[in-house]
Amino acid sequence: MQTDRTSKMIKTVAYYVAFIALGLTSALLGPTLLGLAENTGSALALMSYSIMARSLGYLIGSSLGGRVYDRLHGHPVQGVALLTMALTFFLTPLAMRLWLLIFIWLITGTAEGMLDVGTNTLLVWVHQDKVGPFMNGLHFFFGLGSFLAPLLTAQVMLRADSVRWVYWVSALLIMPVSLLFFRLPSPEIQGENRENQDNLKINKIAIVLIALFFFLIVGVEISVGDWIYTYAVAMGVADKTTAAYLNSAFWGAFTLGRLLAIPLAIKLRPRTMLFGDLLLALICIVALHIWPGISPVVWMATTGAGLAIAPLFATTMSLAERLMPISGRVTGYFFVGVSSGSLVMPWLIGQLIEPIGPTAMTMTILVDVLLAWVILVALIGGWGDGRRVQV
């Protein structure tokens, strides 16, 4: 019994470390976007295609990931995904053409998607019905990695003044994590629960609405994380170093928000948390849009947005579980919404930010949050399968 418990804890720690690495890679693009644009000689609007390529790769990786983990031992797959991330990070600053950078980030996104789906799946297989607190912890460590990314960028840039070393240092940090998974025994592969196959037909409207809700809330998260650095520099409220710290403040608040959500989720119903978080997010984005050039407002609104956005993902999964039985196939459809949101929203901002200006970011996110409100009202209003529960 003690050996089995120790084995589970070792695997869990490995998954947490992997999610720190995933958070690091996910948040690193934002504060280095201007440097990569200079490196490739590209306009900032064109750089949105690299974000789009990464999100497209994530969509591919997350869509195929479930099938791969159902057929192959999980830890070697995770090791390959992490190794691929380290390799693409090493190659990123060497790409002097935009098309090459786009291709590299397509591969990066595919590896990230495989790692994300796999880590969530394997953690469930390890802990079974006791996975709840461990899952909250997993996403907390993703936030921790995202918080560390801009700090790492700022410190390396102060010493080397080049995005090249930011990516090379990150690659060196990821490499030993990948090697860990090649040595760690994988959990036993578990088949899909056949009892939930009819769930797709019964709950198809709710599934579509939840996938759309994921599209919107992840779009907000990635858009702020990727573009707040550029927004602050373009608005003249921060230089490059200070903007990196602002980006880190967003991810730090994001991490704190996920930590605070653990006890709150015990006392509050999912719909209460979602409405409250969306309201706070709306207030913060409106403040950014109305007072874009006032530094204290930008800092408070950015950190407030991080706190508000942080619990949305896990709380939406809790809401979905109350509306319907959750199978692997259903979760796969949810991740299509997740991946699409991370692809479309940052790309759209990139297309609008040069013709409209930096406020294109706040305008787009504001519309996004308002649409999320509409879909949440539809879900709470009874678009599930008729299982009336307190959501």
N, C-alpha and C positions, 0 to 999 in steps of 0.2 A: 504493500500500500504506500509506504513512504517513498519507495523507488519510483512508483507510478506518479505520485504527486510531484516529486522532484523533476521527473521528465517533463511533465506538463508545464511546470514553472520555467524550466530552461527554454522550452519551445516558445512560451509566452514572451519571455524576455527577448528572444531572438526576433519575434514578430514586432515587438515594440521598437527595437533598434532599427529594423527594416522600415518601419513607418516614420521614424525620425529622418532616415535617409530619403524617403519618399516626400516628406514635407519639405526637406531641404531643396530637393530638385524642383519641386513644384513651385516654390516661392522665389527661386533664384533668377528666373527670367526677367521679372519685373524690374528690379534695380539694376540689371545689366543690359536692358533693352537699348538704351541710348549708346552704350559702348559697342554693342554688336552692330548697331546701325552704322556707326563710324567705321567699324572694322570691315564691313562689307560694302561701304560706300552707298548705302541705300537710304531712301527717304523713310521717315518714321511710319508713314501710312503703309508702305510696302512691308515693313517689319511685322505687321499684323498677320501676314501670311505665314510667318514662322510660328506664331502662336496658334494659328488655325491648323497648321500641319501637325503640331504637337497634339492638339486636341483630337484631330482626326486619327492619329496614331493611338491615342488613348481609347477612342471609340472602338478601333479594331482590336486592341489588346484586351479590353474589358469584355467585348462581345465574344471573343474566342476563348477567353481565359477559363470560363466555367467548364467548357468541354475538355480543355487540356487537363485541368486538374481532376476531372472525372476519370481520366484514362492513364495519367502518368503520376508517379510519386511527386508530391508537391514541392519538397525542399530543393531538389535539383532544378526544378523549373524556376523557383524563386532565385536561386543562385545565378542562373543564366540571365534572368531579368536584371538583377542588380549589377552583374558584370557588364551587361550591355549598356546600362545607364552610365557606369564609370567610363566605358570606352567612348561613348558619344560625348560625354562632358570633356574628355581629353581632346576630342576632335573639334568641338564647337569653336574655340577661338582660332583654330587653324583654317576655318572656312572663310575665304576671302570673297566668295561670291554668294549672293543671296540664295540662288537655287540650291547650292550645296548645303547651306545652313538649313534650309527648309527640309531637305532630305534627311539630314542628321536629326532634326527635331521630330520628324515623323517617326523615326526609329526609337528615339527617346520616349515619345508618348506611348508607343506600342508596348515598350518594356514597362513603363509606369502603370499602364492599364492592367497588364498581366500580374504585376506585383500587387496592385490594389485589390483586385478581385480575389487573388489567391490567398492573400493574408487574411482577409475577412472570412473566406471559406474555411481555411485551415484552423483558424481560431475557434470557429464553431465546432469543427470536428474534434478538437482537443477537449473543449470544455462542455460540449453538449448543452443541456438545459441550464447550466450554471454560467453561461457565457456573458450574461448581462453586464456585470461590472467590468469584466475584462474587455468587452467591446468598447465601453466608454473610455477605458484607459487607453485602448489602441488609438482612438481618434484624438485623445489628448496628446499623445506623443507625435502624431502627425502635426498638430498645431505647434508643438515644441520645435520640431524641425523647421517649420515655416517661419517661426519667430527667429531662429538662429540664422537663417539664410541672409537677410539684409545686414545683420550684424557682422557676419563673416565677410560680406561684400564690402562693407565700410572699412573694416580693419585691413583687409588685403589691399583695397584701393589706396588707403593711406600710405602703405608701405611700398606698393609696386606701381600704383597709378595705371593699372591695366586690367581689363576684364579677363585677360588670358590666365593670370594666376588665380583668379577667383574660381574659374572652372577647373583648373588643374588641382588646386587644393581640395576642392569638392570631390573630384575623382579619386584622389588618394584616400579620402575619408570613407568613401563608399566601398572601395576595393576589399578591405578586410571583412566587411559585413557580408559581401557576396561569398567569400570563402567559408564563412561560418556555416552557411546553409548546405554546402556540399558535404560537410562532415556530420550534420545533424540528421538523425533518423526521421523520416516523414510519418505523419499520422496515417492511419489506415484509410484507404479510399472508401468513401461511402456513396452508395447509389442514391438516385433521386427517389423521393417518396411518391409512389404511384397514386396514392389516394388523393393527391391534390391536382391531378391532371385536368379535371373538369373546372377547376378554379379559373382558368383563362377565359372560358366562355361565360361563366356566371358573372364575373366581376370585370368584364372588359372595359366598361365605361370608367369605373374607378381606377383601373390600372392605367388607362390613358391619362386621366386627370392627374394622378400621382406622378407619372412620368413627366408630364408637362410642368408640374410644380417643382420637381427636381431640376428640370431644365432651367427654370427661372432662378431658383435659389442658388444653384451652383454657378449660374451665370453671374449673379451679383458677387459671389465670393471671389471667383477668378478675376472678374473685371476690376474690382477694387485692388486686389492683390497685385495684378499685373500693371495697372495703369496709374495708381496713386502716386508713384514715384515721378512719372512723367508729368502728371497733372501738377504736382507741387513745383517742379522745376519750371514748367511752362508758365505757370501763374506768377512766378517770381516770389513765392513765399518761402523757398528753400533752395540752397545750393545742392550740388550732387551728394555731398556727404550727409547733410541734414535730411535730404529727401530719403536717403537710405535708412536713416534712423526713424523717419516717419513711417516708412514701409514696415520696418521692424516693429514699430508701435502697433500698427494694425494687426500683425500676426501675433504679437504678444497679447493684445487684448483678445484676439481670437482664441488663443490657447487658454487664457484665463476664463473666457466664456464657456469653453467646453468643460473645464474643471468645475465651475460653478453649476453647470447644468446637471451634474451627477446627483447632488442632493435635491435640487429643485425638481428633477423628474420624478422623485419619490413622492413629492407632495402635490404636484400640479398635474392636471390632465394635459395630454399632448396639444389639444386645440387651444388651451389657455396659454401655454408656452409659445405656440406658433403665432397666435395673434399678438401677444406681447412683444415678441422678438421682431415681427414685421413692423409693428408700430414704432419701435425704437429705431429700426433701420430707416424707416421713412423719414422720421424727424432728422436723423443725421444727414441723409442725402439731401433733403431740402435745405438744411443749414449750409452744406457745402455749396449748393447751387446759388443760394441767395447772397452769401458772404464769401465768395471764392478767394479773395485776396487778403483776408484777415488771418494771420498765422495762428492765433489761439483757437479760432473757430475751426480751422482746418485740422489742427491736432485733436481737438475734442471730438469733432465729428468723425474723424478717421478711427480713433480708438473706440468710440461709441458704436460705430458700424461693425467693428471687429467683435465686440461683445454681443451685438444683436445677431449677427450672421452665424456665429459659432455653433449654437445648438440646433440650427435648422435641420441639418442633415439627419442626425440621429433621431430627433423628435419626429421627423416625417416618417422614418421607418417605424417608430412606435405607433404612430397614427395608422399606418398601413396595416400593421399587425392587428389592430383593433377592428379594422374594416373588413378584413378578409384573411384566410389562411395564406401564408407565404411559402411559396415553393422556389426552387432554384430558377425555374423558367421565369416566374414572375419577377424575381429580383433582377434577372437579366434584362427584362424590359425596363425596369427602373434605371438601370445603369446606362441604357441607351439614352434616356433623358439626361442623366448626369453628364455623359460624354458630350452629347450634342450641345448642352448649355455651356460647357467649358470651351467648346469650339466656336459657336456662333457669336456669343455676346462680346468677348474680347475682340474678335475680328471686326464686328460691326463698329465698335468704338474706334478701332484703328482707321476705318474708312471715313469716319465722321470727324475725327479730331483735327485734321488739317483744314478742311473747308469751313468748319464751324468754330473750331478752337477747343481749348481744354474742357470747356463746359459741356462738350458733347458727351463726356464721361458721365457727368452727373445727370444730364437729361435722359440718357439711355437707361441708366440704373434706376432712375425714378419711375420710368414707364414699366420697367421690369418688376419692381416691387409692387406697383399698383395692380399689375396683372396677376401677381402671386396672390394678392388679397382676393381677387375675383375667384380664382380657382379654389382657394382654401374655403371660401364661403360655399362654393358648389359642393365640395367634399363633405363639409360639415352638414350641409343641407340634405344629405341622404342619397348621394349618388353611389353608395356602396352596394353590397349584395343583399341588403335587407336585414343583416345581423345588427339589430339596434343595440349598440353598446354606448357607454359613456366615453366619448373620444375627446 
